Amino acid sequence: MMLALTLLEQTEVEYDGRDVTGWPAQTETGIKLGTVTQMMIDTELDVVTVLRVNDALMIPVNKVTLGDGVVIAHHLRHLVR
């Protein structure tokens, strides 16, 4: 079962050691996608699996890297035109 971090009582969940909520998100080519609004956690695995951007776009964490204060989404060309 996957729940939004904001719906959980536990507030200190991190992805790669950081809370990226509020960080800007962009593609690897620099196209701005918006701001990370939620970190979605798989409660069975107890790990963050999806980042939600602007309460709309859902990006699996295996498709992102973390830069200096920015989330970089990879292989999303089909979503951004």
N, CA, C and O atoms as a GROMACS GRO file, in nm:
protein
  324
    1MET      N    1   0.084  -0.118   0.000
    1MET     CA    2   0.000   0.000   0.000
    1MET      C    3   0.088   0.124   0.000
    1MET      O    4   0.186   0.131   0.075
    2MET      N    5   0.054   0.221  -0.084
    2MET     CA    6   0.134   0.343  -0.091
    2MET      C    7   0.050   0.459  -0.037
    2MET      O    8  -0.067   0.475  -0.074
    3LEU      N    9   0.110   0.539   0.050
    3LEU     CA   10   0.042   0.655   0.108
    3LEU      C   11   0.129   0.778   0.092
    3LEU      O   12   0.251   0.769   0.087
    4ALA      N   13   0.064   0.892   0.083
    4ALA     CA   14   0.138   1.018   0.080
    4ALA      C   15   0.201   1.041   0.215
    4ALA      O   16   0.141   1.014   0.319
    5LEU      N   17   0.322   1.091   0.212
    5LEU     CA   18   0.393   1.120   0.336
    5LEU      C   19   0.312   1.211   0.427
    5LEU      O   20   0.314   1.194   0.549
    6THR      N   21   0.240   1.306   0.370
    6THR     CA   22   0.165   1.400   0.451
    6THR      C   23   0.048   1.333   0.522
    6THR      O   24  -0.007   1.390   0.617
    7LEU      N   25   0.008   1.213   0.478
    7LEU     CA   26  -0.102   1.143   0.543
    7LEU      C   27  -0.053   1.055   0.657
    7LEU      O   28  -0.134   1.002   0.733
    8LEU      N   29   0.076   1.039   0.669
    8LEU     CA   30   0.132   0.954   0.773
    8LEU      C   31   0.163   1.033   0.898
    8LEU      O   32   0.191   1.153   0.892
    9GLU      N   33   0.158   0.965   1.010
    9GLU     CA   34   0.196   1.031   1.134
    9GLU      C   35   0.347   1.053   1.140
    9GLU      O   36   0.393   1.152   1.197
   10GLN      N   37   0.423   0.963   1.081
   10GLN     CA   38   0.569   0.975   1.079
   10GLN      C   39   0.605   1.088   0.983
   10GLN      O   40   0.569   1.083   0.865
   11THR      N   41   0.677   1.187   1.031
   11THR     CA   42   0.709   1.302   0.946
   11THR      C   43   0.855   1.308   0.906
   11THR      O   44   0.895   1.396   0.829
   12GLU      N   45   0.936   1.217   0.955
   12GLU     CA   46   1.078   1.224   0.926
   12GLU      C   47   1.120   1.120   0.823
   12GLU      O   48   1.224   1.056   0.838
   13VAL      N   49   1.040   1.102   0.720
   13VAL     CA   50   1.075   1.011   0.613
   13VAL      C   51   1.162   1.086   0.514
   13VAL      O   52   1.138   1.203   0.485
   14GLU      N   53   1.264   1.019   0.464
   14GLU     CA   54   1.358   1.084   0.373
   14GLU      C   55   1.381   0.996   0.252
   14GLU      O   56   1.363   0.874   0.258
   15TYR      N   57   1.419   1.057   0.141
   15TYR     CA   58   1.462   0.986   0.023
   15TYR      C   59   1.610   1.016   0.004
   15TYR      O   60   1.649   1.132  -0.006
   16ASP      N   61   1.690   0.914   0.001
   16ASP     CA   62   1.835   0.929  -0.013
   16ASP      C   63   1.891   1.020   0.097
   16ASP      O   64   1.983   1.098   0.074
   17GLY      N   65   1.835   1.006   0.216
   17GLY     CA   66   1.884   1.082   0.330
   17GLY      C   67   1.834   1.224   0.340
   17GLY      O   68   1.878   1.299   0.427
   18ARG      N   69   1.741   1.264   0.251
   18ARG     CA   70   1.693   1.403   0.251
   18ARG      C   71   1.541   1.410   0.235
   18ARG      O   72   1.481   1.322   0.173
   19ASP      N   73   1.482   1.512   0.289
   19ASP     CA   74   1.341   1.543   0.264
   19ASP      C   75   1.339   1.640   0.147
   19ASP      O   76   1.380   1.755   0.162
   20VAL      N   77   1.292   1.595   0.032
   20VAL     CA   78   1.297   1.678  -0.089
   20VAL      C   79   1.167   1.753  -0.115
   20VAL      O   80   1.151   1.815  -0.220
   21THR      N   81   1.073   1.747  -0.021
   21THR     CA   82   0.950   1.823  -0.035
   21THR      C   83   0.982   1.971  -0.046
   21THR      O   84   1.056   2.026   0.036
   22GLY      N   85   0.927   2.037  -0.148
   22GLY     CA   86   0.954   2.178  -0.171
   22GLY      C   87   1.067   2.204  -0.268
   22GLY      O   88   1.089   2.318  -0.309
   23TRP      N   89   1.139   2.100  -0.305
   23TRP     CA   90   1.249   2.116  -0.400
   23TRP      C   91   1.194   2.134  -0.541
   23TRP      O   92   1.090   2.077  -0.574
   24PRO      N   93   1.261   2.211  -0.625
   24PRO     CA   94   1.222   2.218  -0.766
   24PRO      C   95   1.259   2.086  -0.836
   24PRO      O   96   1.355   2.019  -0.799
   25ALA      N   97   1.179   2.052  -0.936
   25ALA     CA   98   1.206   1.932  -1.016
   25ALA      C   99   1.221   1.974  -1.162
   25ALA      O  100   1.150   2.061  -1.211
   26GLN      N  101   1.314   1.910  -1.229
   26GLN     CA  102   1.338   1.939  -1.369
   26GLN      C  103   1.385   1.813  -1.440
   26GLN      O  104   1.423   1.715  -1.376
   27THR      N  105   1.380   1.817  -1.574
   27THR     CA  106   1.433   1.705  -1.651
   27THR      C  107   1.584   1.718  -1.658
   27THR      O  108   1.641   1.820  -1.619
   28GLU      N  109   1.648   1.614  -1.709
   28GLU     CA  110   1.793   1.619  -1.723
   28GLU      C  111   1.838   1.723  -1.824
   28GLU      O  112   1.955   1.763  -1.825
   29THR      N  113   1.745   1.768  -1.910
   29THR     CA  114   1.778   1.873  -2.007
   29THR      C  115   1.744   2.013  -1.957
   29THR      O  116   1.759   2.110  -2.029
   30GLY      N  117   1.697   2.022  -1.831
   30GLY     CA  118   1.672   2.152  -1.770
   30GLY      C  119   1.530   2.203  -1.780
   30GLY      O  120   1.502   2.315  -1.737
   31ILE      N  121   1.439   2.124  -1.838
   31ILE     CA  122   1.299   2.167  -1.846
   31ILE      C  123   1.238   2.159  -1.707
   31ILE      O  124   1.240   2.054  -1.643
   32LYS      N  125   1.182   2.270  -1.659
   32LYS     CA  126   1.124   2.276  -1.526
   32LYS      C  127   0.990   2.203  -1.522
   32LYS      O  128   0.903   2.225  -1.606
   33LEU      N  129   0.977   2.114  -1.424
   33LEU     CA  130   0.855   2.037  -1.408
   33LEU      C  131   0.765   2.092  -1.298
   33LEU      O  132   0.644   2.073  -1.302
   34GLY      N  133   0.823   2.160  -1.202
   34GLY     CA  134   0.746   2.214  -1.090
   34GLY      C  135   0.819   2.190  -0.959
   34GLY      O  136   0.942   2.187  -0.954
   35THR      N  137   0.741   2.174  -0.853
   35THR     CA  138   0.794   2.157  -0.718
   35THR      C  139   0.745   2.026  -0.660
   35THR      O  140   0.629   1.989  -0.676
   36VAL      N  141   0.834   1.956  -0.591
   36VAL     CA  142   0.794   1.832  -0.524
   36VAL      C  143   0.697   1.868  -0.411
   36VAL      O  144   0.733   1.940  -0.318
   37THR      N  145   0.575   1.818  -0.422
   37THR     CA  146   0.473   1.849  -0.322
   37THR      C  147   0.452   1.737  -0.221
   37THR      O  148   0.407   1.761  -0.109
   38GLN      N  149   0.486   1.614  -0.260
   38GLN     CA  150   0.471   1.502  -0.169
   38GLN      C  151   0.574   1.394  -0.201
   38GLN      O  152   0.617   1.377  -0.315
   39MET      N  153   0.610   1.323  -0.096
   39MET     CA  154   0.692   1.204  -0.111
   39MET      C  155   0.600   1.087  -0.077
   39MET      O  156   0.547   1.079   0.034
   40MET      N  157   0.579   0.997  -0.173
   40MET     CA  158   0.488   0.885  -0.154
   40MET      C  159   0.568   0.767  -0.101
   40MET      O  160   0.673   0.733  -0.154
   41ILE      N  161   0.515   0.705   0.004
   41ILE     CA  162   0.587   0.596   0.069
   41ILE      C  163   0.509   0.466   0.055
   41ILE      O  164   0.387   0.463   0.069
   42ASP      N  165   0.582   0.359   0.025
   42ASP     CA  166   0.525   0.225   0.025
   42ASP      C  167   0.532   0.177   0.169
   42ASP      O  168   0.641   0.153   0.221
   43THR      N  169   0.417   0.164   0.234
   43THR     CA  170   0.416   0.131   0.376
   43THR      C  171   0.458  -0.012   0.405
   43THR      O  172   0.499  -0.043   0.517
   44GLU      N  173   0.449  -0.099   0.305
   44GLU     CA  174   0.494  -0.237   0.327
   44GLU      C  175   0.646  -0.244   0.322
   44GLU      O  176   0.707  -0.321   0.397
   45LEU      N  177   0.708  -0.166   0.235
   45LEU     CA  178   0.854  -0.166   0.224
   45LEU      C  179   0.918  -0.060   0.312
   45LEU      O  180   1.038  -0.065   0.339
   46ASP      N  181   0.837   0.038   0.357
   46ASP     CA  182   0.883   0.149   0.440
   46ASP      C  183   0.991   0.231   0.370
   46ASP      O  184   1.091   0.270   0.430
   47VAL      N  185   0.968   0.258   0.240
   47VAL     CA  186   1.060   0.341   0.162
   47VAL      C  187   0.980   0.435   0.072
   47VAL      O  188   0.867   0.407   0.034
   48VAL      N  189   1.042   0.547   0.039
   48VAL     CA  190   0.982   0.640  -0.057
   48VAL      C  191   0.997   0.578  -0.195
   48VAL      O  192   1.107   0.537  -0.234
   49THR      N  193   0.887   0.571  -0.270
   49THR     CA  194   0.890   0.509  -0.403
   49THR      C  195   0.853   0.605  -0.515
   49THR      O  196   0.890   0.584  -0.630
   50VAL      N  197   0.780   0.713  -0.481
   50VAL     CA  198   0.732   0.806  -0.583
   50VAL      C  199   0.740   0.948  -0.528
   50VAL      O  200   0.710   0.972  -0.411
   51LEU      N  201   0.781   1.042  -0.614
   51LEU     CA  202   0.776   1.183  -0.580
   51LEU      C  203   0.661   1.246  -0.659
   51LEU      O  204   0.648   1.222  -0.780
   52ARG      N  205   0.579   1.323  -0.592
   52ARG     CA  206   0.468   1.390  -0.658
   52ARG      C  207   0.508   1.535  -0.682
   52ARG      O  208   0.552   1.604  -0.590
   53VAL      N  209   0.491   1.581  -0.805
   53VAL     CA  210   0.530   1.716  -0.844
   53VAL      C  211   0.403   1.794  -0.879
   53VAL      O  212   0.321   1.750  -0.959
   54ASN      N  213   0.388   1.912  -0.816
   54ASN     CA  214   0.272   2.000  -0.838
   54ASN      C  215   0.139   1.928  -0.819
   54ASN      O  216   0.042   1.959  -0.888
   55ASP      N  217   0.135   1.834  -0.727
   55ASP     CA  218   0.014   1.757  -0.698
   55ASP      C  219  -0.044   1.689  -0.821
   55ASP      O  220  -0.164   1.659  -0.822
   56ALA      N  221   0.036   1.665  -0.923
   56ALA     CA  222  -0.015   1.604  -1.046
   56ALA      C  223   0.079   1.498  -1.100
   56ALA      O  224   0.041   1.381  -1.111
   57LEU      N  225   0.199   1.534  -1.133
   57LEU     CA  226   0.296   1.443  -1.194
   57LEU      C  227   0.356   1.351  -1.088
   57LEU      O  228   0.404   1.398  -0.985
   58MET      N  229   0.354   1.222  -1.114
   58MET     CA  230   0.411   1.124  -1.022
   58MET      C  231   0.537   1.066  -1.088
   58MET      O  232   0.531   1.009  -1.197
   59ILE      N  233   0.651   1.082  -1.020
   59ILE     CA  234   0.778   1.036  -1.076
   59ILE      C  235   0.836   0.928  -0.985
   59ILE      O  236   0.863   0.954  -0.868
   60PRO      N  237   0.856   0.808  -1.037
   60PRO     CA  238   0.920   0.703  -0.957
   60PRO      C  239   1.061   0.744  -0.917
   60PRO      O  240   1.133   0.804  -0.996
   61VAL      N  241   1.100   0.713  -0.794
   61VAL     CA  242   1.232   0.756  -0.747
   61VAL      C  243   1.345   0.688  -0.824
   61VAL      O  244   1.458   0.738  -0.823
   62ASN      N  245   1.318   0.577  -0.890
   62ASN     CA  246   1.424   0.514  -0.969
   62ASN      C  247   1.448   0.589  -1.100
   62ASN      O  248   1.535   0.550  -1.178
   63LYS      N  249   1.372   0.696  -1.125
   63LYS     CA  250   1.390   0.780  -1.244
   63LYS      C  251   1.447   0.917  -1.210
   63LYS      O  252   1.448   1.006  -1.294
   64VAL      N  253   1.494   0.935  -1.085
   64VAL     CA  254   1.547   1.066  -1.045
   64VAL      C  255   1.684   1.053  -0.980
   64VAL      O  256   1.722   0.948  -0.927
   65THR      N  257   1.756   1.163  -0.986
   65THR     CA  258   1.876   1.181  -0.905
   65THR      C  259   1.860   1.313  -0.832
   65THR      O  260   1.781   1.399  -0.873
   66LEU      N  261   1.933   1.329  -0.724
   66LEU     CA  262   1.924   1.452  -0.646
   66LEU      C  263   2.048   1.536  -0.673
   66LEU      O  264   2.161   1.491  -0.654
   67GLY      N  265   2.023   1.659  -0.716
   67GLY     CA  266   2.132   1.754  -0.735
   67GLY      C  267   2.143   1.842  -0.612
   67GLY      O  268   2.095   1.805  -0.505
   68ASP      N  269   2.205   1.955  -0.626
   68ASP     CA  270   2.221   2.049  -0.516
   68ASP      C  271   2.091   2.127  -0.499
   68ASP      O  272   2.076   2.236  -0.554
   69GLY      N  273   1.998   2.071  -0.422
   69GLY     CA  274   1.870   2.137  -0.399
   69GLY      C  275   1.771   2.125  -0.513
   69GLY      O  276   1.675   2.201  -0.520
   70VAL      N  277   1.793   2.029  -0.603
   70VAL     CA  278   1.703   2.010  -0.717
   70VAL      C  279   1.688   1.860  -0.745
   70VAL      O  280   1.785   1.784  -0.736
   71VAL      N  281   1.566   1.820  -0.780
   71VAL     CA  282   1.539   1.683  -0.822
   71VAL      C  283   1.549   1.680  -0.974
   71VAL      O  284   1.485   1.759  -1.043
   72ILE      N  285   1.630   1.588  -1.026
   72ILE     CA  286   1.648   1.576  -1.170
   72ILE      C  287   1.584   1.446  -1.218
   72ILE      O  288   1.626   1.337  -1.179
   73ALA      N  289   1.481   1.461  -1.303
   73ALA     CA  290   1.409   1.345  -1.354
   73ALA      C  291   1.471   1.301  -1.486
   73ALA      O  292   1.499   1.382  -1.574
   74HIS      N  293   1.491   1.171  -1.498
   74HIS     CA  294   1.555   1.114  -1.617
   74HIS      C  295   1.455   1.032  -1.698
   74HIS      O  296   1.363   0.972  -1.642
   75HIS      N  297   1.474   1.030  -1.827
   75HIS     CA  298   1.394   0.948  -1.918
   75HIS      C  299   1.246   0.984  -1.915
   75HIS      O  300   1.161   0.895  -1.921
   76LEU      N  301   1.216   1.113  -1.905
   76LEU     CA  302   1.076   1.158  -1.904
   76LEU      C  303   1.042   1.237  -2.028
   76LEU      O  304   0.945   1.313  -2.027
   77ARG      N  305   1.117   1.224  -2.133
   77ARG     CA  306   1.092   1.303  -2.255
   77ARG      C  307   0.951   1.286  -2.307
   77ARG      O  308   0.893   1.380  -2.361
   78HIS      N  309   0.896   1.167  -2.290
   78HIS     CA  310   0.760   1.142  -2.340
   78HIS      C  311   0.653   1.219  -2.260
   78HIS      O  312   0.541   1.235  -2.308
   79LEU      N  313   0.686   1.267  -2.140
   79LEU     CA  314   0.590   1.341  -2.059
   79LEU      C  315   0.596   1.490  -2.083
   79LEU      O  316   0.498   1.561  -2.056
   80VAL      N  317   0.709   1.540  -2.133
   80VAL     CA  318   0.728   1.683  -2.151
   80VAL      C  319   0.746   1.710  -2.300
   80VAL      O  320   0.838   1.657  -2.362
   81ARG      N  321   0.659   1.792  -2.357
   81ARG     CA  322   0.669   1.822  -2.501
   81ARG      C  323   0.682   1.971  -2.521
   81ARG      O  324   0.691   2.017  -2.635
   0.00000   0.00000   0.00000
